[in-house]
């Protein structure tokens, strides 16, 4: 079976760029992905960050759908813990009505920002955010009116599209994998955030072993990873730099993954808690297309995954585009299982 692949773009505002320029690069990258034959293009949600411009994926998805013709456009992902499932369903029902069969609704467990933005997003909300309950309600409103057993019986998230947005669960742990399995949704493990191979293996095993076939669907595991392809090994290494992955554990037991010790300290300061941090080199698959192809085959075999989503952090847009062109060549040349 051959790979299917997509792009997760974070609309990063690199030094010397403006947010408008970052959005322009996201648009051009979506159009490039479509020309290259990528299956999907997802945009992320981040808050209170000067380094990322994508705070409202629903708005950006709408614009990208209008700027492309066939590629599936989605969120990677909407942080449902902050929002009313009814409103999220309305947003994505509008999108799915405008672009039938092209909209994907990725849901994430992470806060998408530091404690300050979480407080702002949840300000005035009195109900404790239970993701499992919110997800069930989101599923309901994407497809029809609330039933008689619902407190708001008959409520509809109009317009109801002919082809509702497909839901995907995104995560970095076995807990998110278990929820995806229980609800019968595709599950994407973000290796570019949590690069612990044991956690990734446990998450995929949990997803497969606990999948609810009663939904009428089959497991669809996806691996999201950071990749940088270049024409030489030296160029790829230079482009990859020295990114770090920092896992923060607060005194309360809550864990979160950030990109630096400075971000870890700021997260703990805003949370008002002491913390410990585990620093690792970021897991970036990098090199020429031959080197990248070999590692992707290894990861595919290790986790039993053929669906891949790539994130590529390169400030020079021409080199970022070149990386995806080389990825396309590498994956087109090498079907899974042929080695």
Secondary structure, DSSP 8 states (H G I E B T S, - for coil): ---EEEEEE--B--TT--HHHHHHHHHHHHHHHHHHT-SEEEE----S-TTB--S-HHHHHHHHHHH-SSSEEEEEEEEGGGS-HHHHHHHHHHHHHHSTT-EEEEEE-S-SS-HHHHHHHTTT--S---HHHHHHHHHHHHHS---TTSTTTT---SS--SS--EEEEEESSHHHHHHHHHHT-EEEEETTT---HHHHHHHHHHHHHT--GGGS----EEEEEEEEE-SSHHHHHHHHTT-EEEEEEETTS-EEEESSHHHHHHHHHHHT--EEEEEEE--EEEESHHHHHHHHHHHHHHHT--EEEEE---SSHHHHHHHHHHHHHHHHH--TT--
